[in-house]
Amino acid sequence: MQKTLRVSLTATFAALHVVLYLLSFGLWRNWGIYLAPLEGIILGPETGFLSALIGSVAARMIKPDAFWMFGVVAEPISVLMTGLLARGKWKPVLAAYVVMLVAYFIHPLGQTLPVWTILDILLAALVLYPAAKISKKLYEQDATKLTIALVLISFVCVATDAIVRIFMLVPCGLHSIFFTSSDAFYAVFVAAAVDSYVEDILVVIVTLLVSVPLVVTISKSGFLKKMRKSESL
């Protein structure tokens, strides 16, 4: 029964991922980022990762995108990190942040980019521990603590999506494929950073309006508790 439920939820969230991608317009990331926190929280790190990966790949097969590799990699990883935090596991998330940030700052191109463009990512790194501690028993939290936990996790989720994309662009060198010069990349990177801050705000708003009521409802039903118990089986 648990296996059947997980397969069904994986397929459902993957389908939602596809739909949100197809409906997206504006800014620089697709609307799947608003679903990612819920994927991690409800499905857990492993199943959530699989769901986001299937959804990301399927979406871009239906509607090809020249930048497909960023979403296919960043979206599942952000769900994976969210799932870990929601289970109170912050150390592997912090380790991933440290590796990507160090690689970014020691790269010659990363040293030329303004620090203000990644302040949200640096803030996310600072709140990893409190986010994990508050979220460790998410299904047992009262409404206030649950709201705080969801906001922190959602913020970290969107920041993780950003740092993975930046890691691919700068330290991994993909900027050389999509941009003819460092100046061109600099201009696009700075403009995208502004969009990123807008997306941070939008993710928090969606969390407060949609995710919090939804998670409160399913927490009261005992569904989250059952899902977490099944992860240990």
HUHUHU-V756672 format. One record per backbone hydrogen bond with DSSP energy under -0.5 kcal/mol. NH is the residue of the N-H (numbers start at 1). CO is the residue of the C=O. Records with the same first field share a line. If there is no record, write none. Layout:
NH->CO / CO
This chain:
5->1
6->2
7->3
8->4
9->5
10->6
11->7
12->8
13->9
14->10
15->11
16->12
17->13
18->14
19->15
20->16
21->17
22->18
23->19
24->20 / 21
31->20
33->30
34->31
35->31 / 32
36->32
37->33
38->35
39->35
40->36
41->37
42->38
43->38 / 39
44->39 / 40
48->44
49->45
50->46
51->47
52->48
53->49
54->50
55->51
56->52
57->53
58->54
59->55
60->56
61->57
62->58
63->59
68->65
70->67
71->67
72->68
73->69
74->70
75->71
77->73
78->74
79->75
80->76
81->77
82->78
83->79
84->80
85->81
86->82
87->83 / 84
88->85
89->84
90->88
94->90
95->91
96->92
97->93
98->94
99->95
100->96
101->97
102->98
103->99
104->100
105->101
106->102
107->103 / 104
111->107
112->108 / 109
113->109
117->114
118->115
119->116
122->118
123->119
124->120
125->121
126->122
127->123
128->125
131->127
132->128
133->129
134->130
135->131
136->132
138->135
140->137
141->138
146->142
147->143
148->144
149->145
150->146
151->147
152->148
153->149
154->150
155->151
156->152
157->153
158->154
159->155
160->156
161->157
162->158
163->159
164->160
165->161
166->162
167->163
168->164
169->165
170->166
172->167
173->170
174->168
175->169
176->173
177->174
178->174
179->175
185->181
186->182
187->183
188->184
189->185
190->186
191->187
192->188
193->189
194->190
195->191
196->192
197->193
198->194
199->195
200->196
201->197
202->198
203->199
204->200
205->201
206->202
207->203
208->204
209->205
210->206
211->206
212->207
214->210
215->211
216->212
217->213
218->214
219->215
220->216
221->217
222->219
223->218
224->218
226->222
227->223
228->224
229->225
230->226
231->227
232->228 / 229
233->230
